[in-house]
């Protein structure tokens, strides 16, 4: 595909959180791109920087808590990091929507579901100029779209009157209620039982396809990524270490970290406890000088300890950051 098809491109993004006596250097040169209509997955263990990466896209990290010393976030060719407050509000209200990891925290407990969803419509491009009744109809239709029965009753409910699965469906409804070009889903099935999780994933997948939206799906689960995404970006300790079309990642796993994630997946046929990956993610305040995966890597060489491998294209849309593949 040509470059015109790239809707989002993150280049060499570094982000440091401010802490007592210094910074935690969480993102260490993230490179990632998403095309129009593409469903891109970001996978990796907890604490590897997945949520920080997508929050930086929407600029929803409090200004006094972080520093971006380097990098670009290009959305439709324009650098988000250089946008003013008015431009960012336009992006958040009409261009990119986000489903947060914990629906209970995403919904305000003192307002009804109808009030919160109506506000989303009211401040969107599609909602301007519409009557209150027309805005209400848009909300009711969005609730129907996520298969919640009796939307008129749900409209007047408070969040605490809904189950976890219904709250998450409401969050999805809010994200797809108005036409957007991109959706970010941060672990949309977290803390839900597997049946509801599967329904939510299928609903999300269907709605994204129907609206021809681009999707960034954050997940710990390789199975979810395999089912729902067109491409996978494997993150480790603040950087993308492997990126490829989904089928290619599973067919030709190249990075040792990705291989470790694959080996840690439980098998339905049994065979004992999976091997997993030795060790833990590094201390972000004092990260390794070279490859951040080096202390846990079975292929580690002296070069890995002193130099950081860059993401290199090895063919078939497959990119990997490793000296020893």
C-alpha positions as CSV (number, residue, x, y, z in Angstrom):
1,X,0.0,0.0,0.0
2,X,1.1,3.6,-0.6
3,X,2.0,6.1,2.1
4,X,-1.4,7.8,1.5
5,X,-3.0,4.8,3.2
6,X,-1.2,5.4,6.5
7,X,-3.5,7.2,8.9
8,X,-1.2,7.0,11.9
9,X,2.6,6.8,12.2
10,X,4.6,6.9,15.4
11,X,8.3,7.6,14.8
12,X,11.0,7.1,17.4
13,X,8.7,8.2,20.3
14,X,10.4,8.5,23.7
15,X,8.3,9.3,26.8
16,X,9.6,9.7,30.3
17,X,7.5,10.0,33.4
18,X,8.6,12.4,36.1
19,X,9.4,10.8,39.4
20,X,11.3,11.7,42.6
21,X,14.9,12.6,41.6
22,X,14.6,11.9,37.9
23,X,12.6,10.2,35.2
24,X,11.4,6.7,34.4
25,X,12.2,6.2,30.7
26,X,9.2,4.2,29.8
27,X,9.0,4.6,26.0
28,X,12.3,4.1,24.3
29,X,11.8,4.9,20.6
30,X,8.5,3.4,19.6
31,X,7.9,2.9,15.9
32,X,4.4,1.9,14.7
33,X,2.1,2.6,11.8
34,X,-1.6,2.0,11.1
35,X,-3.3,2.1,7.7
36,X,-6.8,3.2,6.9
37,X,-9.2,0.4,7.7
38,X,-6.5,-1.7,9.3
39,X,-6.9,-3.5,12.7
40,X,-3.5,-3.3,14.4
41,X,-2.7,-5.2,17.6
42,X,-0.2,-4.2,20.3
43,X,0.7,-7.1,22.5
44,X,3.2,-7.6,25.4
45,X,3.3,-8.2,29.1
46,X,2.0,-5.8,31.7
47,X,4.1,-2.7,32.1
48,X,5.7,-2.7,28.6
49,X,4.3,0.7,27.6
50,X,1.2,-0.3,25.5
51,X,-1.3,2.0,27.3
52,X,1.3,4.8,27.6
53,X,1.7,4.7,23.8
54,X,-2.0,5.0,23.0
55,X,-2.5,7.7,25.7
56,X,0.2,9.7,24.1
57,X,-1.7,9.6,20.8
58,X,-4.7,11.3,22.4
59,X,-2.5,13.4,24.7
60,X,-4.5,12.4,27.8
61,X,-1.5,12.1,30.2
62,X,-1.4,15.1,32.6
63,X,1.1,17.7,31.2
64,X,3.1,18.0,34.4
65,X,3.7,14.2,34.7
66,X,5.8,13.4,31.6
67,X,8.4,14.6,29.1
68,X,8.7,13.7,25.4
69,X,12.4,14.3,24.6
70,X,12.2,12.9,21.1
71,X,9.7,11.5,18.5
72,X,6.7,12.3,16.3
73,X,3.1,11.1,16.3
74,X,1.8,11.8,12.8
75,X,-2.0,11.6,12.3
76,X,-3.1,12.1,8.7
77,X,0.4,13.7,8.2
78,X,0.1,16.2,11.1
79,X,2.2,15.9,14.2
80,X,-0.1,15.5,17.2
81,X,2.7,16.6,19.5
82,X,2.7,20.1,17.9
83,X,-1.1,20.6,18.0
84,X,-2.8,23.1,20.3
85,X,-5.6,22.4,22.7
86,X,-8.3,23.3,20.2
87,X,-6.9,21.0,17.5
88,X,-6.6,18.1,20.0
89,X,-10.2,18.6,21.2
90,X,-11.3,18.3,17.6
91,X,-9.3,15.0,17.2
92,X,-10.8,13.6,20.4
93,X,-14.4,14.7,19.7
94,X,-14.5,13.8,16.0
95,X,-11.6,11.7,14.8
96,X,-10.3,9.2,17.3
97,X,-12.3,7.4,20.0
98,X,-11.0,5.2,22.8
99,X,-12.4,2.3,24.9
100,X,-10.6,2.3,28.2
101,X,-9.4,-0.7,30.1
102,X,-11.7,-0.4,33.1
103,X,-15.3,0.6,32.2
104,X,-16.2,1.3,35.9
105,X,-13.6,4.1,35.8
106,X,-14.5,5.4,32.4
107,X,-18.1,6.1,33.3
108,X,-19.1,8.9,35.7
109,X,-21.1,7.4,38.6
110,X,-23.2,10.5,39.3
111,X,-24.7,10.9,35.8
112,X,-27.1,8.5,34.0
113,X,-25.9,6.5,31.0
114,X,-28.2,8.7,28.8
115,X,-26.7,11.9,30.0
116,X,-23.1,10.8,29.4
117,X,-23.8,9.4,26.0
118,X,-25.8,12.4,24.9
119,X,-22.9,14.6,25.8
120,X,-20.7,12.6,23.4
121,X,-23.2,13.2,20.6
122,X,-23.8,16.9,21.5
123,X,-20.1,17.8,21.1
124,X,-19.5,15.8,18.0
125,X,-19.7,16.9,14.4
126,X,-22.7,14.7,13.7
127,X,-24.5,15.9,16.8
128,X,-24.3,19.6,16.2
129,X,-27.6,21.2,15.0
130,X,-29.6,18.1,16.0
131,X,-32.6,18.4,18.3
132,X,-32.6,16.7,21.8
133,X,-34.9,14.1,20.4
134,X,-32.6,13.3,17.5
135,X,-29.6,13.1,19.9
136,X,-31.6,10.7,22.1
137,X,-32.4,8.5,19.0
138,X,-28.7,8.4,18.2
139,X,-27.9,7.2,21.7
140,X,-30.7,4.6,21.7
141,X,-29.5,3.3,18.4
142,X,-25.9,3.0,19.6
143,X,-27.1,1.0,22.6
144,X,-29.0,-1.3,20.3
145,X,-25.9,-1.7,18.1
146,X,-24.0,-3.4,21.0
147,X,-26.9,-5.8,21.6
148,X,-28.2,-4.4,24.9
149,X,-31.9,-5.1,25.3
150,X,-34.4,-2.4,26.2
151,X,-32.3,0.7,25.5
152,X,-35.0,3.1,26.8
153,X,-34.6,1.6,30.2
154,X,-30.8,1.6,30.1
155,X,-30.9,5.2,29.0
156,X,-32.1,6.2,32.5
157,X,-29.8,3.9,34.5
158,X,-26.8,4.9,36.5
159,X,-23.5,3.0,35.9
160,X,-23.8,1.1,39.2
161,X,-27.0,-0.5,38.0
162,X,-25.2,-2.2,35.2
163,X,-23.1,-5.4,35.2
164,X,-19.4,-5.2,34.1
165,X,-20.2,-6.6,30.7
166,X,-23.0,-4.1,30.1
167,X,-20.7,-1.2,31.2
168,X,-18.1,-2.3,28.7
169,X,-20.7,-2.5,26.0
170,X,-21.8,1.1,26.8
171,X,-18.2,2.2,26.5
172,X,-18.0,0.5,23.1
173,X,-21.3,2.2,22.2
174,X,-19.9,5.6,23.2
175,X,-16.8,5.0,21.0
176,X,-18.8,4.0,17.9
177,X,-21.8,6.2,18.4
178,X,-20.5,9.0,16.1
179,X,-18.4,8.4,12.9
180,X,-14.7,8.2,13.7
181,X,-11.7,7.4,11.6
182,X,-9.9,5.5,14.3
183,X,-10.7,3.6,17.5
184,X,-8.3,2.6,20.2
185,X,-9.4,-0.4,22.4
186,X,-7.3,-0.9,25.6
187,X,-8.0,-4.4,26.7
188,X,-11.8,-4.1,26.2
189,X,-12.4,-7.6,27.6
190,X,-10.4,-7.3,30.8
191,X,-12.0,-8.6,34.0
192,X,-15.0,-10.1,32.1
193,X,-15.9,-13.7,31.9
194,X,-14.9,-15.4,28.7
195,X,-18.4,-15.6,27.2
196,X,-19.1,-11.9,27.6
197,X,-15.5,-11.2,26.4
198,X,-16.1,-13.1,23.2
199,X,-19.3,-11.3,22.6
200,X,-17.7,-7.9,23.1
201,X,-14.8,-8.8,20.8
202,X,-17.1,-10.0,18.0
203,X,-19.3,-6.9,18.4
204,X,-16.3,-4.6,18.3
205,X,-14.9,-6.4,15.2
206,X,-18.2,-6.1,13.4
207,X,-18.7,-2.5,14.1
208,X,-15.2,-1.5,13.1
209,X,-15.7,-3.4,9.8
210,X,-19.1,-1.8,9.1
211,X,-17.7,1.7,9.7
212,X,-14.4,1.1,7.9
213,X,-12.5,2.4,10.9
214,X,-8.9,1.8,11.8
215,X,-8.4,0.0,15.1
216,X,-5.6,-0.3,17.6
217,X,-6.3,-3.2,19.8
218,X,-4.2,-3.5,23.0
219,X,-4.2,-7.0,24.5
220,X,-2.1,-9.4,26.6
221,X,-3.7,-12.3,24.7
222,X,-2.0,-13.6,21.5
223,X,-5.2,-15.5,20.8
224,X,-7.3,-12.4,20.8
225,X,-4.7,-10.6,18.6
226,X,-4.7,-13.6,16.2
227,X,-8.5,-13.5,15.9
228,X,-9.2,-9.8,15.6
229,X,-6.2,-8.1,14.0
230,X,-4.6,-7.7,10.6
231,X,-1.1,-6.9,12.0
232,X,0.7,-7.4,15.3
233,X,3.2,-5.1,17.0
234,X,5.0,-6.9,19.9
235,X,6.2,-4.4,22.6
236,X,8.8,-5.0,25.2
237,X,10.0,-2.5,27.7
238,X,8.9,0.6,25.8
239,X,9.8,-0.4,22.2
240,X,8.3,-2.4,19.4
241,X,10.6,-5.4,18.9
242,X,8.6,-7.2,16.2
243,X,6.0,-6.1,13.7
244,X,4.3,-8.0,10.9
245,X,1.0,-9.1,9.4
246,X,-0.7,-11.4,12.0
247,X,-0.4,-14.6,10.0
248,X,3.3,-13.9,9.4
249,X,4.0,-13.4,13.1
250,X,2.6,-16.8,14.0
251,X,4.2,-18.6,11.0
252,X,7.7,-17.0,11.2
253,X,8.3,-15.8,14.8
254,X,11.7,-14.1,14.8
255,X,12.3,-12.1,18.0
256,X,13.2,-14.2,21.1
257,X,10.7,-12.2,23.2
258,X,7.9,-13.0,20.8
259,X,9.0,-16.7,20.8
260,X,8.9,-16.6,24.6
261,X,5.3,-15.2,24.6
262,X,4.3,-18.0,22.2
263,X,5.9,-20.7,24.4
264,X,4.0,-19.2,27.5
265,X,0.6,-19.8,25.9
266,X,-1.3,-22.7,27.6
267,X,-2.0,-25.7,25.3
268,X,-5.5,-27.2,25.2
269,X,-3.9,-30.6,25.0
270,X,-2.1,-30.2,28.2
271,X,1.6,-31.1,28.5
272,X,2.4,-29.4,31.9
273,X,3.2,-25.9,32.8
274,X,4.6,-23.8,30.0
275,X,8.1,-22.5,30.2
276,X,7.4,-18.7,30.2
277,X,10.1,-16.1,30.1
278,X,12.8,-15.9,32.9
279,X,13.0,-12.6,34.8
280,X,11.0,-9.3,34.7
281,X,10.9,-6.1,32.7
282,X,13.8,-3.7,33.5
283,X,13.8,-0.8,36.0
284,X,12.8,2.1,33.7
285,X,14.7,4.6,35.9
286,X,17.9,2.6,35.2
287,X,17.3,0.6,32.0
288,X,20.0,-1.5,30.3
289,X,22.3,0.4,28.0
290,X,21.8,-1.8,25.0
291,X,18.8,-4.1,24.2
292,X,16.3,-3.9,27.0
293,X,15.5,-7.6,26.5
294,X,19.2,-8.7,26.8
295,X,19.1,-9.7,30.6
296,X,16.3,-12.2,29.8
297,X,17.5,-13.4,26.4
298,X,19.0,-16.8,25.6
299,X,20.5,-15.4,22.4
300,X,22.2,-12.4,24.1
301,X,25.7,-11.5,22.8
302,X,28.2,-8.8,23.9
303,X,26.8,-6.4,21.2
304,X,23.3,-6.7,22.7
305,X,24.6,-5.4,26.0
306,X,26.0,-2.2,24.6
307,X,23.9,-1.3,21.5
308,X,20.2,-1.1,20.9
309,X,19.0,-3.0,17.8
310,X,16.8,-1.0,15.4
311,X,13.6,-2.3,13.8
312,X,14.6,-3.7,10.4
313,X,12.5,-4.9,7.5
314,X,13.3,-8.5,6.7
315,X,10.7,-9.0,4.0
316,X,7.0,-9.8,3.7
317,X,6.1,-6.7,5.8
318,X,8.0,-8.3,8.7
319,X,10.2,-6.1,10.9
320,X,12.3,-7.2,13.8
321,X,14.7,-5.5,16.3
322,X,17.3,-8.1,17.0
323,X,21.0,-8.6,16.2
324,X,20.8,-12.4,16.4
325,X,18.0,-13.6,14.2
